[in-house]
Amino acid sequence: MKQDNNLSRRWATNASRKTISAVAGASALLLVAGAGVSVATSHTEVLVNANGVTKPVSVWGGTVGGALEQAGVEVGEHDLVTPAQNAPVQDGQTITVTSAKSYTVKNGGDNQEIWSTAGSLQEVMDILSDSGRDIVVAANRSAARTALPAVLADAGNVTVSVDGKEKSVSVPADANVNQILEAAQVTASPIDQVYLESGEQGPVVNVIRQTRGTVTEEKELDFETIERETDELYEGESRVVQEGKKGLEKTVKYEQKRGEDVLVSTVIKEERTEPVDHIIERGTKERPTEAPVETSSADSAPQPAPQPGAGTGSAPAGVWAALAQCESGGNPATNTGNGYYGLYQFSLGTWQSVGGTGLPSDASAAEQTMRAQILQQRAGWGQWPACAASLGLL
């Protein structure tokens, strides 16, 4: 922001300063230059007071600026010098130098650096208040916080605001900002911003936390579901070939924040684990047709009566009827809880291998016989070793 030099000079000249009593002696010395010609020069004694430290200086005429140079006092651009540096020195006078200090003033959303020879932050704020603006003066100087001068005209309460939470503390008139924070049991780090504000109820010390460090962000990556056909399964059958697994995107950033505002955000590391697809196969093979049921004269032979507690369902006639009678008593709904089901006592895995779904005992007698026939064609009568042997099939 462009510096308002006229306003800066006004702040400097309006600052309070102490009057130093001048105590000096004067003398005149006549010098003979030689060759019969004499020149009178003025030997002048002055006092130079720089920020409360006074020392006598002897000069041979000249200006106030020359006397300050003779005294080894460096004068900054914004320092207050009385009398002016280009004024001639006078014997016995006191030259006063008050060094200006820089302050950061918030003006709306921008910051402006101003210089003042005021003795305290309170004086700076009082001067700025004459301009009719809301005053916010930074209590920090560079990265190190110094114990700034008194901020109160009288002892009283000061509000300390940290992260939006306010606390009122009672402090003496000569309290500086560090002492006010200590009274409020608030520790401000060197990178935190500390401002002195003019509030409705009096001064407010506002602490804005600043943080620096790494932040890790993680984002899950969804997997895709892929379906494909296979002739290894019958139509209507399906199986999961590969379970899906989510991926992960991990980002490590360096961040610097002031309050909730992110000032710096830089990516320093990225890691990515790709997701694993979820793959399902669906069958395309045609199911075999039901084999015709064999009939014989034995089919008309009376069958043993069901055992007590057995179901009343009927099994197909012929050899399959005999096998079903041996395995389950001819009850297609048999479920004894031992892991085998239905007319032909299928295990669940064997039932599914021949295209069955659900429980065998829930299927019709005709479907159970059809799938038993498929199993027999693939693996023979040995799938029912005891009953097949008793029926002479092995």
C-alpha positions as CSV (number, residue, x, y, z in Angstrom):
1,M,0.0,0.0,0.0
2,K,1.3,3.5,-0.8
3,Q,2.5,5.3,2.3
4,D,0.7,8.5,3.3
5,N,3.8,10.6,4.0
6,N,1.8,13.7,5.2
7,L,-0.1,11.5,7.7
8,S,3.2,9.9,8.8
9,R,4.7,13.3,9.5
10,R,1.6,14.3,11.4
11,W,1.8,11.2,13.6
12,A,5.5,12.0,14.3
13,T,5.0,15.7,15.1
14,N,2.0,15.0,17.3
15,A,3.9,12.5,19.5
16,S,4.5,13.3,23.1
17,R,8.1,14.2,24.1
18,K,9.9,15.3,27.2
19,T,11.5,18.7,27.6
20,I,15.2,18.5,28.6
21,S,16.6,21.4,30.6
22,A,19.8,22.8,28.9
23,V,22.8,23.3,31.1
24,A,25.8,24.5,29.1
25,G,28.6,26.9,29.2
26,A,30.0,29.1,26.5
27,S,33.4,30.5,25.7
28,A,35.0,32.3,22.8
29,L,38.5,31.8,21.6
30,L,40.5,34.1,19.4
31,L,42.7,32.2,16.9
32,V,45.6,33.8,15.1
33,A,45.9,32.4,11.6
34,G,49.4,33.7,10.9
35,A,51.0,36.2,8.6
36,G,49.5,38.9,10.7
37,V,45.9,38.0,9.7
38,S,43.5,36.8,12.4
39,V,40.1,35.1,11.9
40,A,37.5,34.8,14.7
41,T,35.6,31.5,14.8
42,S,32.8,30.5,17.1
43,H,33.4,27.5,19.4
44,T,30.0,26.3,20.5
45,E,29.0,23.9,23.3
46,V,25.7,22.1,23.0
47,L,23.8,19.2,24.6
48,V,22.6,16.3,22.4
49,N,19.7,14.3,23.9
50,A,19.0,11.1,21.9
51,N,16.1,9.1,23.3
52,G,16.7,10.2,26.8
53,V,20.5,9.9,26.8
54,T,22.3,13.3,27.0
55,K,25.9,14.0,26.1
56,P,27.7,17.4,25.7
57,V,29.3,18.1,22.3
58,S,31.7,20.8,21.2
59,V,31.4,22.1,17.6
60,W,32.9,24.9,15.6
61,G,29.8,26.5,14.2
62,G,27.8,24.7,11.6
63,T,24.3,23.2,11.8
64,V,22.3,20.9,14.1
65,G,22.9,18.0,11.6
66,G,26.6,18.6,11.9
67,A,26.4,18.6,15.7
68,L,24.5,15.2,15.6
69,E,27.2,13.8,13.3
70,Q,29.9,15.0,15.6
71,A,28.0,13.3,18.5
72,G,27.8,10.0,16.5
73,V,24.0,10.0,16.5
74,E,22.4,8.5,13.4
75,V,19.1,10.1,12.4
76,G,16.5,8.0,10.6
77,E,14.1,9.3,7.9
78,H,11.1,9.4,10.3
79,D,12.9,10.5,13.5
80,L,12.0,13.8,15.2
81,V,14.8,16.3,15.5
82,T,14.4,19.6,17.4
83,P,15.6,22.1,16.2
84,A,15.6,21.1,12.5
85,Q,18.8,19.6,11.2
86,N,19.5,22.5,8.8
87,A,19.2,25.1,11.6
88,P,22.5,26.7,12.8
89,V,23.7,25.7,16.2
90,Q,23.6,28.1,19.1
91,D,25.8,28.0,22.1
92,G,24.2,26.3,25.1
93,Q,21.2,24.9,23.2
94,T,19.8,21.4,23.6
95,I,19.3,19.3,20.5
96,T,16.7,16.6,21.0
97,V,16.4,13.4,18.9
98,T,13.4,11.1,19.3
99,S,13.6,7.9,17.2
100,A,10.5,6.8,15.3
101,K,9.2,3.3,15.5
102,S,7.3,1.4,12.8
103,Y,3.8,0.1,13.4
104,T,1.5,-1.9,11.2
105,V,-2.0,-0.5,10.9
106,K,-4.9,-2.5,9.5
107,N,-7.0,-0.4,7.1
108,G,-9.9,-2.5,6.0
109,G,-8.4,-5.6,4.5
110,D,-5.0,-4.2,3.9
111,N,-2.0,-3.5,6.1
112,Q,-0.1,-0.1,6.1
113,E,3.2,0.6,7.8
114,I,3.3,3.9,9.7
115,W,6.1,5.5,11.8
116,S,5.6,7.4,15.0
117,T,7.7,8.9,17.8
118,A,5.0,8.3,20.3
119,G,6.0,6.6,23.5
120,S,3.4,3.9,23.6
121,L,0.9,2.0,21.6
122,Q,-1.9,3.9,23.4
123,E,-0.5,7.2,22.2
124,V,-0.3,5.9,18.7
125,M,-3.9,4.8,18.9
126,D,-5.0,8.1,20.4
127,I,-3.3,10.0,17.5
128,L,-4.9,7.7,14.9
129,S,-8.3,8.0,16.5
130,D,-8.4,11.7,15.5
131,S,-8.7,10.5,11.8
132,G,-12.1,8.9,12.6
133,R,-11.0,5.4,11.5
134,D,-11.2,2.1,13.3
135,I,-7.8,1.5,14.7
136,V,-5.9,-1.9,14.7
137,V,-2.2,-1.7,15.5
138,A,0.1,-4.7,15.3
139,A,1.9,-5.5,18.5
140,N,4.5,-7.6,16.7
141,R,7.8,-6.5,15.2
142,S,9.3,-8.9,12.7
143,A,9.6,-12.4,14.0
144,A,10.4,-11.5,17.6
145,R,8.0,-9.9,20.0
146,T,9.5,-7.1,22.1
147,A,8.1,-5.8,25.4
148,L,6.2,-2.8,24.0
149,P,5.6,0.3,26.0
150,A,2.7,1.1,28.2
151,V,-0.7,0.8,26.5
152,L,-3.1,2.2,29.0
153,A,-3.6,5.8,30.2
154,D,-4.8,4.4,33.6
155,A,-5.0,1.0,35.3
156,G,-8.0,-1.0,34.3
157,N,-9.5,-3.8,32.3
158,V,-8.2,-5.0,28.9
159,T,-10.0,-7.6,26.8
160,V,-7.8,-10.4,25.3
161,S,-9.4,-12.2,22.3
162,V,-7.9,-15.5,21.2
163,D,-9.5,-17.5,18.4
164,G,-12.7,-15.6,18.9
165,K,-12.9,-16.3,22.7
166,E,-12.6,-13.2,24.8
167,K,-11.4,-12.7,28.3
168,S,-11.1,-9.6,30.5
169,V,-8.1,-9.0,32.7
170,S,-7.2,-6.2,35.1
171,V,-3.7,-4.7,34.5
172,P,-1.7,-1.7,35.8
173,A,-1.3,1.4,33.6
174,D,2.3,0.6,32.7
175,A,1.5,-2.9,31.5
176,N,2.9,-3.9,28.1
177,V,1.4,-6.3,25.7
178,N,3.4,-9.3,27.0
179,Q,2.3,-8.6,30.5
180,I,-1.3,-8.3,29.4
181,L,-1.1,-11.7,27.7
182,E,0.6,-13.2,30.8
183,A,-2.2,-11.9,33.0
184,A,-4.7,-13.6,30.7
185,Q,-2.7,-16.8,30.8
186,V,-2.2,-16.7,27.0
187,T,1.0,-17.7,25.3
188,A,1.6,-16.3,21.8
189,S,4.2,-18.0,19.7
190,P,6.6,-15.9,17.6
191,I,4.6,-16.5,14.4
192,D,1.2,-15.6,15.9
193,Q,-0.2,-12.2,15.1
194,V,-0.9,-9.9,18.0
195,Y,-3.0,-6.7,17.5
196,L,-4.0,-3.9,19.8
197,E,-7.5,-2.7,18.9
198,S,-9.7,0.2,20.1
199,G,-12.9,-1.5,21.3
200,E,-16.1,0.0,22.6
201,Q,-15.2,-1.0,26.2
202,G,-11.5,-0.1,25.9
203,P,-8.4,-1.7,24.5
204,V,-8.5,-5.2,23.0
205,V,-5.5,-7.4,22.5
206,N,-6.4,-9.7,19.7
207,V,-4.3,-12.9,19.1
208,I,-4.6,-14.6,15.7
209,R,-3.0,-18.0,15.8
210,Q,-0.7,-19.1,13.0
211,T,0.2,-22.7,12.4
212,R,2.7,-24.4,10.2
213,G,3.2,-28.1,9.4
214,T,2.2,-31.0,7.3
215,V,-1.4,-32.1,6.7
216,T,-2.4,-35.6,5.3
217,E,-5.5,-36.0,3.2
218,E,-6.9,-39.4,2.3
219,K,-9.5,-40.2,-0.4
220,E,-11.0,-43.6,-1.1
221,L,-11.2,-44.7,-4.8
222,D,-14.2,-46.8,-5.7
223,F,-13.7,-50.0,-7.7
224,E,-15.5,-51.0,-10.9
225,T,-17.8,-54.0,-11.2
226,I,-17.2,-56.0,-14.4
227,E,-19.5,-58.7,-15.7
228,R,-18.4,-61.3,-18.3
229,E,-19.7,-64.5,-19.8
230,T,-18.4,-68.0,-19.4
231,D,-19.5,-71.3,-20.9
232,E,-18.3,-73.1,-17.8
233,L,-21.6,-72.3,-16.1
234,Y,-25.2,-73.0,-17.1
235,E,-27.5,-70.2,-18.0
236,G,-28.8,-68.5,-14.9
237,E,-25.7,-69.4,-12.9
238,S,-23.1,-66.8,-11.8
239,R,-19.9,-66.7,-9.7
240,V,-17.5,-64.1,-8.3
241,V,-14.1,-64.5,-9.8
242,Q,-12.4,-61.5,-8.1
243,E,-13.6,-59.6,-5.1
244,G,-13.5,-55.8,-5.5
245,K,-11.3,-53.7,-3.3
246,K,-11.3,-49.9,-2.9
247,G,-8.1,-47.9,-3.7
248,L,-6.6,-45.0,-1.7
249,E,-5.2,-41.6,-2.7
250,K,-3.0,-40.1,0.0
251,T,-1.7,-36.5,-0.2
252,V,0.7,-34.9,2.2
253,K,0.7,-31.0,2.1
254,Y,2.7,-28.3,3.9
255,E,0.2,-25.7,5.1
256,Q,0.5,-22.4,6.8
257,K,-2.7,-21.0,8.3
258,R,-3.7,-17.8,10.0
259,G,-6.8,-18.6,12.0
260,E,-9.0,-20.5,9.5
261,D,-7.4,-18.9,6.5
262,V,-4.9,-21.0,4.5
263,L,-2.0,-18.8,3.5
264,V,0.3,-21.5,2.0
265,S,-0.6,-24.9,0.8
266,T,2.0,-27.0,-1.1
267,V,1.9,-30.6,-2.0
268,I,5.1,-32.4,-0.9
269,K,4.1,-36.1,-1.4
270,E,1.5,-38.1,-3.2
271,E,0.8,-41.8,-2.9
272,R,-1.9,-43.8,-4.8
273,T,-3.1,-47.4,-4.4
274,E,-5.2,-48.4,-7.4
275,P,-8.6,-50.1,-6.8
276,V,-9.2,-53.8,-7.7
277,D,-12.1,-54.5,-10.0
278,H,-15.0,-56.7,-8.8
279,I,-15.4,-59.4,-11.5
280,I,-18.5,-61.6,-11.9
281,E,-19.0,-64.4,-14.5
282,R,-22.4,-65.4,-15.8
283,G,-23.1,-68.8,-17.4
284,T,-24.0,-69.2,-21.1
285,K,-24.1,-73.0,-21.3
286,E,-27.4,-74.6,-22.1
287,R,-28.9,-76.9,-19.5
288,P,-29.3,-80.6,-20.5
289,T,-32.8,-81.9,-21.2
290,E,-34.5,-84.3,-18.7
291,A,-33.8,-87.9,-19.5
292,P,-36.9,-90.0,-19.9
293,V,-37.9,-92.0,-16.9
294,E,-37.4,-95.7,-17.3
295,T,-40.3,-97.9,-16.4
296,S,-40.4,-101.6,-15.7
297,S,-42.8,-104.1,-14.2
298,A,-41.1,-103.5,-10.9
299,D,-42.5,-100.0,-10.9
300,S,-46.0,-101.3,-10.1
301,A,-44.7,-103.2,-7.1
302,P,-45.9,-101.8,-3.8
303,Q,-43.4,-99.5,-2.1
304,P,-42.6,-99.7,1.6
305,A,-44.7,-97.4,3.7
306,P,-42.9,-94.2,4.9
307,Q,-41.2,-94.3,8.2
308,P,-42.8,-92.4,11.1
309,G,-42.0,-88.8,10.9
310,A,-41.0,-88.9,7.2
311,G,-42.7,-86.6,4.6
312,T,-45.4,-87.8,2.3
313,G,-43.8,-86.6,-1.0
314,S,-43.5,-89.2,-3.8
315,A,-40.4,-90.0,-5.9
316,P,-40.3,-90.9,-9.6
317,A,-40.8,-94.5,-10.6
318,G,-38.2,-97.1,-11.6
319,V,-34.6,-97.3,-10.5
320,W,-34.6,-93.6,-9.4
321,A,-37.6,-94.2,-7.3
322,A,-35.9,-97.2,-5.6
323,L,-32.7,-95.1,-5.1
324,A,-34.8,-92.2,-3.6
325,Q,-36.6,-94.7,-1.4
326,C,-33.3,-96.0,-0.1
327,E,-31.7,-92.5,0.4
328,S,-34.5,-90.5,1.9
329,G,-37.6,-92.8,2.2
330,G,-38.9,-91.2,-0.9
331,N,-39.4,-87.8,0.8
332,P,-38.2,-84.9,-1.5
333,A,-38.4,-82.4,1.5
334,T,-36.1,-84.4,3.7
335,N,-33.8,-82.1,5.7
336,T,-32.3,-83.9,8.7
337,G,-29.8,-81.2,9.6
338,N,-26.7,-83.2,8.8
339,G,-25.8,-81.3,5.6
340,Y,-27.7,-83.5,3.1
341,Y,-31.0,-82.7,1.6
342,G,-33.9,-84.1,-0.5
343,L,-34.6,-87.4,-2.3
344,Y,-31.0,-88.2,-3.2
345,Q,-29.3,-86.6,-0.1
346,F,-27.4,-84.0,-2.1
347,S,-24.8,-81.9,-0.2
348,L,-25.2,-78.2,-1.0
349,G,-21.9,-78.0,-2.9
350,T,-22.8,-81.0,-5.1
351,W,-26.3,-79.6,-5.7
352,Q,-24.8,-76.3,-6.9
353,S,-22.2,-78.1,-9.1
354,V,-25.0,-79.6,-11.2
355,G,-26.8,-76.2,-11.5
356,G,-29.1,-76.3,-8.5
357,T,-30.0,-73.2,-6.6
358,G,-31.3,-72.8,-3.1
359,L,-31.7,-75.9,-1.0
360,P,-32.3,-79.3,-2.8
361,S,-35.1,-80.1,-0.3
362,D,-37.0,-77.0,-1.6
363,A,-36.9,-78.2,-5.2
364,S,-39.5,-80.4,-6.9
365,A,-39.1,-84.1,-7.0
366,A,-38.7,-83.9,-10.8
367,E,-35.9,-81.3,-10.6
368,Q,-34.1,-83.4,-7.9
369,T,-34.3,-86.5,-10.1
370,M,-33.1,-84.5,-13.2
371,R,-30.0,-83.2,-11.3
372,A,-29.3,-86.6,-9.8
373,Q,-29.3,-88.0,-13.4
374,I,-26.8,-85.2,-14.4
375,L,-24.6,-86.1,-11.4
376,Q,-24.8,-89.9,-12.3
377,Q,-23.8,-89.2,-15.9
378,R,-20.7,-87.2,-14.7
379,A,-19.6,-89.3,-11.8
380,G,-21.4,-92.6,-11.9
381,W,-23.5,-94.5,-9.3
382,G,-20.6,-94.2,-6.8
383,Q,-22.2,-90.9,-5.6
384,W,-24.6,-93.1,-3.7
385,P,-22.3,-96.0,-2.7
386,A,-24.5,-97.8,-0.1
387,C,-27.8,-97.6,-1.8
388,A,-26.5,-98.2,-5.3
389,A,-24.7,-101.3,-4.0
390,S,-27.9,-102.6,-2.3
391,L,-29.8,-102.1,-5.6
392,G,-27.1,-103.9,-7.6
393,L,-26.0,-100.8,-9.5
394,L,-22.3,-101.1,-8.5
